[in-house]
Amino acid sequence: MYTANQNGTELRHLQLLQLEMLKVVDQFCEDHHIKYSLYAGTLLGAVRHKGFIPWDDDIDICMERGEYDRFIKAWMQDGPEGYLIQNKDIEPAYVQSFTKIRKDHSTFLQDESERGRWHTGIFIDIFPIDRVPKNRFKQILFYLNALLYQLYTREFVPPLSGGITAFITKMLLKLTANNKFRSKFRKMHYRKLIAFNKKHSFPMIATESQSTLKQILPHDMMDEYVKLDFEDGQFSCMKGYEEYLTIKFGDYNKLPPEEERTWRHHPIILDFEHNLNEI
């Protein structure tokens, strides 16, 4: 077990375990004919480093919403032994709007608030990609729906919210303190969030955060896929990865300042062989 003062050895151990998990997910997607792409920092790592960004501590993949829904259904029916799937619909106490695949008998505890609420194993993040209207006014409505969906999924005031936003979100959570009401509103905003996904000519968008909601992506971004090197394997990536990475990161070949090359999730407990309740 490792605690907060992780070093390079522990990080590489973590990365290699996550790589094993990625290979399991990749094989599962191939067996079930599900399309996915490396995503965010993991895709950047494949393009810029042919593997992990040296200081990265997680793996991200993404899927179009239809593929994402098929993936969840297939994993719940036929998921490989030793792994579990986690999202808000499976574990109501969970507070993210995307899905994680967790490694059983491992621990990646990020905050004390997670303790005892859900499984905290080492994970891969899986993000859905939706479509957004072309009309600017409808985009604003979409943005508001996405934020409300996030609020009723996370069920807490975003920590970096300004005064007005914090006040409004507190009031909305108080008004929907009853779990049935909150679940009802969440489902309503979800239906509005996915309403445009059959419109192939509409741009794509990732809805997991305020920052990704501001990044409109090409409508055909995930029409085709290529295999890119990542560590000792090759994995599926959107063919338009260069355009995506430019939208996401700007000059993506430029390294960040050295002081920013650190673990992003900062686990307070990291264990490669035991669940939290086994430690």
Backbone torsions as a table, in degrees:
resi	resn	phi	psi	omega
1	MET	NA	138.5	177.3
2	TYR	-118.7	147.7	176.5
3	THR	-112.7	-161.1	-162.0
4	ALA	-57.2	-26.5	-174.4
5	ASN	-88.6	65.0	-178.0
6	GLN	-70.0	151.8	175.0
7	ASN	-125.1	-174.3	-175.7
8	GLY	-62.0	-33.9	-179.4
9	THR	-65.3	-46.1	179.2
10	GLU	-65.3	-39.1	179.7
11	LEU	-62.6	-43.6	-179.4
12	ARG	-67.1	-37.2	175.2
13	HIS	-58.9	-44.9	178.7
14	LEU	-62.2	-47.4	-179.1
15	GLN	-58.9	-42.2	-177.8
16	LEU	-67.7	-34.1	175.1
17	LEU	-68.6	-41.9	177.5
18	GLN	-63.2	-35.6	176.2
19	LEU	-61.9	-42.4	175.4
20	GLU	-59.0	-41.8	179.1
21	MET	-64.2	-41.0	178.6
22	LEU	-61.1	-39.9	178.4
23	LYS	-63.5	-37.1	177.2
24	VAL	-65.0	-46.2	179.8
25	VAL	-64.7	-42.0	179.1
26	ASP	-59.0	-46.3	-179.5
27	GLN	-65.8	-39.2	178.5
28	PHE	-61.7	-44.4	179.7
29	CYS	-64.4	-40.0	177.8
30	GLU	-63.7	-44.3	-178.9
31	ASP	-63.3	-31.8	-176.2
32	HIS	-105.5	9.3	175.8
33	HIS	56.8	46.4	179.5
34	ILE	-108.4	129.6	-178.4
35	LYS	-88.4	135.0	177.4
36	TYR	-145.6	168.0	174.5
37	SER	-139.4	143.7	163.8
38	LEU	-55.5	153.6	-166.4
39	TYR	-146.2	154.0	172.7
40	ALA	50.8	-129.1	-175.4
41	GLY	-64.5	-27.3	178.7
42	THR	-70.5	-41.5	176.1
43	LEU	-65.9	-41.3	175.8
44	LEU	-59.7	-41.7	178.2
45	GLY	-61.2	-41.5	179.8
46	ALA	-62.1	-41.9	-175.7
47	VAL	-77.3	-44.0	-172.7
48	ARG	-89.9	-30.8	-173.1
49	HIS	-122.6	-5.8	-173.6
50	LYS	56.6	33.3	-179.8
51	GLY	171.7	-158.8	178.1
52	PHE	-60.2	141.4	159.2
53	ILE	-56.8	130.0	-168.5
54	PRO	-53.1	-26.9	-178.1
55	TRP	-106.7	9.0	-177.8
56	ASP	-78.8	144.3	-175.5
57	ASP	-123.4	17.3	175.3
58	ASP	-153.3	172.5	176.2
59	ILE	-122.2	133.6	177.7
60	ASP	-119.3	134.9	168.4
61	ILE	-131.4	163.6	179.3
62	CYS	-137.5	161.0	179.1
63	MET	-147.1	147.1	167.2
64	GLU	-57.7	150.8	-171.8
65	ARG	-54.1	-41.4	180.0
66	GLY	-62.3	-42.3	177.2
67	GLU	-67.3	-38.9	178.4
68	TYR	-59.7	-45.7	179.1
69	ASP	-65.0	-40.6	178.3
70	ARG	-64.7	-39.0	178.9
71	PHE	-60.2	-48.3	-178.2
72	ILE	-60.9	-47.2	-179.5
73	LYS	-61.0	-44.9	-178.7
74	ALA	-66.1	-40.7	-178.4
75	TRP	-66.5	-39.1	180.0
76	MET	-65.5	-28.5	179.9
77	GLN	-89.2	-30.5	-166.8
78	ASP	-143.6	25.5	-177.4
79	GLY	-65.1	144.1	-178.3
80	PRO	-65.9	149.2	-179.4
81	GLU	-64.4	142.3	178.0
82	GLY	93.6	0.5	179.8
83	TYR	-132.9	155.2	176.0
84	LEU	-138.9	156.5	-178.8
85	ILE	-106.6	143.3	-172.4
86	GLN	-141.4	126.5	168.4
87	ASN	-158.2	180.0	-174.4
88	LYS	-62.4	-35.5	-177.5
89	ASP	-73.8	-26.5	179.2
90	ILE	-87.3	-41.5	178.2
91	GLU	-123.9	95.8	-173.9
92	PRO	-54.8	-26.8	-180.0
93	ALA	-74.7	-16.9	-176.6
94	TYR	-66.7	148.9	-167.8
95	VAL	-123.6	27.4	175.6
96	GLN	-121.0	155.1	-176.6
97	SER	-96.1	6.9	176.7
98	PHE	-121.5	-177.7	-173.7
99	THR	-110.5	145.5	173.4
100	LYS	-118.9	143.3	164.0
101	ILE	-101.8	123.2	-177.4
102	ARG	-107.6	144.7	172.9
103	LYS	-87.8	121.1	177.2
104	ASP	-68.0	155.3	-177.5
105	HIS	56.6	49.8	170.8
106	SER	-154.8	162.8	-179.5
107	THR	-138.7	133.1	172.2
108	PHE	-138.3	77.6	-176.6
109	LEU	-86.1	115.4	-176.5
110	GLN	-89.7	-29.6	-175.6
111	ASP	-153.2	147.8	-179.8
112	GLU	-59.7	-26.5	-179.1
113	SER	-64.8	-18.5	179.5
114	GLU	-81.0	-20.4	-171.8
115	ARG	-59.5	122.4	176.7
116	GLY	80.2	-3.7	-176.8
117	ARG	-94.1	-34.2	178.3
118	TRP	-159.6	168.4	178.8
119	HIS	-63.4	136.0	-175.2
120	THR	-119.5	35.0	179.4
121	GLY	-70.4	166.2	174.2
122	ILE	-58.1	142.8	-163.6
123	PHE	-138.0	163.3	164.0
124	ILE	-119.8	134.5	177.5
125	ASP	-92.1	137.1	178.8
126	ILE	-124.7	119.1	-172.8
127	PHE	-110.1	135.7	174.0
128	PRO	-83.2	147.9	175.1
129	ILE	-115.4	127.8	-178.4
130	ASP	-113.5	-177.7	176.3
131	ARG	-116.8	147.7	-174.6
132	VAL	-122.7	143.7	-179.8
133	PRO	-60.7	157.1	177.4
134	LYS	-80.4	-32.8	-178.2
135	ASN	-64.5	130.9	-174.3
136	ARG	-62.9	-42.1	179.8
137	PHE	-63.9	-43.4	178.8
138	LYS	-66.6	-30.0	175.9
139	GLN	-65.0	-38.6	178.6
140	ILE	-64.2	-43.4	177.1
141	LEU	-62.6	-41.1	177.4
142	PHE	-60.1	-44.9	-179.7
143	TYR	-59.5	-44.9	179.4
144	LEU	-64.9	-41.9	176.8
145	ASN	-60.6	-42.4	180.0
146	ALA	-63.5	-41.6	179.5
147	LEU	-64.7	-40.0	179.3
148	LEU	-69.3	-37.9	175.2
149	TYR	-61.1	-42.6	177.4
150	GLN	-61.7	-43.8	-177.7
151	LEU	-61.3	-46.2	-177.3
152	TYR	-77.6	-12.5	173.1
153	THR	-85.1	-47.6	-176.6
154	ARG	-77.4	-34.6	175.6
155	GLU	63.0	31.2	171.4
156	PHE	-150.1	158.5	179.6
157	VAL	-71.5	126.7	179.1
158	PRO	-52.8	130.2	-171.1
159	PRO	-62.3	-26.7	-178.6
160	LEU	-98.9	15.7	-178.0
161	SER	-67.0	142.8	172.8
162	GLY	-74.3	176.7	-173.7
163	GLY	-57.8	-48.6	-177.2
164	ILE	-67.5	-46.1	-179.5
165	THR	-61.8	-42.9	179.5
166	ALA	-62.2	-41.3	-179.8
167	PHE	-63.8	-47.3	-178.1
168	ILE	-63.1	-45.6	-177.7
169	THR	-67.0	-36.3	175.4
170	LYS	-60.6	-44.3	-179.2
171	MET	-64.4	-42.5	179.5
172	LEU	-62.7	-40.1	178.3
173	LEU	-69.0	-35.9	177.1
174	LYS	-66.6	-40.8	-178.5
175	LEU	-68.6	-21.6	-179.6
176	THR	-117.1	33.8	-177.2
177	ALA	-61.3	-29.6	175.3
178	ASN	-66.7	126.0	-175.1
179	ASN	-58.8	-35.2	179.8
180	LYS	-65.2	-42.7	178.3
181	PHE	-63.8	-44.9	-177.2
182	ARG	-63.9	-42.4	178.0
183	SER	-63.5	-39.0	179.6
184	LYS	-63.4	-45.6	179.4
185	PHE	-66.5	-38.3	178.3
186	ARG	-60.2	-46.4	-179.8
187	LYS	-64.8	-37.2	179.2
188	MET	-63.1	-45.4	-179.1
189	HIS	-71.9	-30.2	175.7
190	TYR	-63.1	-44.8	179.3
191	ARG	-59.6	-37.6	178.0
192	LYS	-71.4	-31.6	-179.3
193	LEU	-66.2	-37.1	-174.8
194	ILE	-99.0	7.7	-170.5
195	ALA	-65.4	-20.5	-172.4
196	PHE	-107.5	9.7	-170.5
197	ASN	-71.1	-13.6	176.3
198	LYS	-88.7	-3.7	-179.6
199	LYS	-91.5	90.4	-173.6
200	HIS	-63.2	-26.7	-179.2
201	SER	-78.4	-8.7	179.6
202	PHE	-80.3	146.7	178.7
203	PRO	-62.3	163.4	178.9
204	MET	-101.6	160.2	-178.6
205	ILE	-157.2	143.8	172.8
206	ALA	-97.9	133.5	-169.0
207	THR	-111.0	16.3	-173.2
208	GLU	-79.5	-13.7	-177.4
209	SER	-155.2	165.7	177.5
210	GLN	-61.7	-36.6	-178.1
211	SER	-68.5	-42.5	-179.6
212	THR	-70.4	-27.1	177.7
213	LEU	-67.0	-16.8	178.4
214	LYS	-93.2	0.1	-176.3
215	GLN	-109.9	95.0	179.0
216	ILE	-77.9	129.4	-173.4
217	LEU	-111.0	154.8	-178.0
218	PRO	-58.1	145.1	-176.0
219	HIS	-64.6	-27.9	-177.3
220	ASP	-103.7	19.4	-173.8
221	MET	-57.5	-32.7	-175.0
222	MET	-117.3	27.3	176.9
223	ASP	-74.4	-34.3	-177.3
224	GLU	-131.5	156.4	-176.3
225	TYR	-132.6	151.2	174.5
226	VAL	-130.5	163.7	174.8
227	LYS	-98.3	129.8	176.1
228	LEU	-120.3	149.4	176.4
229	ASP	-66.8	136.3	172.8
230	PHE	-146.3	111.0	-173.9
231	GLU	55.5	-122.3	-175.8
232	ASP	-99.9	17.2	179.8
233	GLY	-136.3	-179.0	173.1
234	GLN	-124.5	137.1	-174.0
235	PHE	-135.7	158.2	-174.7
236	SER	-69.3	134.9	178.5
237	CYS	-140.9	144.7	175.3
238	MET	-57.0	137.6	-176.8
239	LYS	-64.3	-32.3	-180.0
240	GLY	-87.4	38.3	-174.1
241	TYR	-63.3	-32.1	-178.0
242	GLU	-65.1	-43.1	178.9
243	GLU	-66.6	-42.3	178.6
244	TYR	-60.2	-47.4	-177.1
245	LEU	-64.8	-33.7	177.2
246	THR	-66.1	-43.2	177.4
247	ILE	-63.6	-41.1	-175.0
248	LYS	-75.6	-43.8	-169.7
249	PHE	-120.5	-7.7	-173.5
250	GLY	76.4	-126.3	177.2
251	ASP	-76.5	88.0	-169.6
252	TYR	-74.3	-13.4	177.2
253	ASN	-83.2	-10.3	-179.6
254	LYS	-84.0	127.0	179.3
255	LEU	-73.8	146.1	176.7
256	PRO	-71.5	166.1	175.8
257	PRO	-56.1	150.8	-174.0
258	GLU	-58.3	-34.4	-177.5
259	GLU	-69.3	-15.4	178.6
260	GLU	-93.9	-1.4	-178.3
261	ARG	-88.7	71.7	-175.7
262	THR	-134.8	166.2	173.1
263	TRP	-54.2	139.6	-179.5
264	ARG	-90.3	-34.5	-172.8
265	HIS	-94.6	-20.9	174.5
266	HIS	48.5	64.4	178.3
267	PRO	-64.4	143.7	177.0
268	ILE	-90.1	-21.3	171.7
269	ILE	-137.6	128.8	179.0
270	LEU	-130.4	122.5	-179.0
271	ASP	-141.1	134.9	-174.3
272	PHE	-97.0	-1.8	-174.5
273	GLU	-132.2	-9.4	-173.4
274	HIS	-135.6	141.0	166.2
275	ASN	-67.8	163.0	-177.5
276	LEU	-58.0	-40.5	-178.3
277	ASN	-75.4	-6.4	177.8
278	GLU	-96.1	-12.6	-176.9
279	ILE	-76.7	NA	NA
